[in-house]
Amino acid sequence: MTDAAFPLEGSSLEHLERRGTWLVVTLAAAGTGRVQLLFFNGEAHGTVESLPLTLATGTLETPEGPLGARIPMPFPHAGAAELHLEGGHGERLTIVGQSLTVHSGDPAPEATLVPLGRSRPPRP
């Protein structure tokens, strides 16, 4: 994905992973693929009980103002960033960081990944 935008609405939050001082958020959207958002000194707060989470809406905000429901690609941002996500059943998640870098594509294999949260139980 080059010089495009990743849609938050209708995408899926696949993973939250801690990599040292980075919080890595993996999102996927049909027809668009996957992106990784790397939040430096990132924190996640919200009511999400399990992943993956289908998103009803979301917004990306920086101190310069809101960027809306589409993440520009590529997107290196040296300042603070906040990602506000809402799931289809009212789940809410806010991810904040001191900086944000967005990479397209599948996550690189990492031996030191620590998954955060719980897996969604299988449906009967």
C-alpha positions, 0 to 999 in steps of 0.5 A: 500500500503506497500513498493511500489510506487504511479505513478503520470502519469495517476493519478488524483489530487483530493483535496488540503486542508489546515489543520493548517500548513499542505497542504494536497494533495489527489491523486488517481490512478486506481488499486493503490488507494488513497494517501495523501501527507502532506506538512508542511508549504506547498504552491501551485502555478500554473495554475489549475482552477478546481479539479479533475485534470487528470495528464499527468506527475509529479515529486517529488524532494528533495534537494538530487535530483529528485525521478521521477514520482513515489512516494515511499511508505511509504515516510516520508521525514524530509527535503524540498520537491517539487511536480511538476504536469502537467495536460493533457491540459497543466495545471501546479501545483507546491507544496512545503513544508518544509517536506513531509509525505505520507499516503495511503488510503482515507482521514480521516474525518476532521471537519476543512478542508478548500477546496482550489480552485474551483470545476470543473463545471458539463459537459453538 
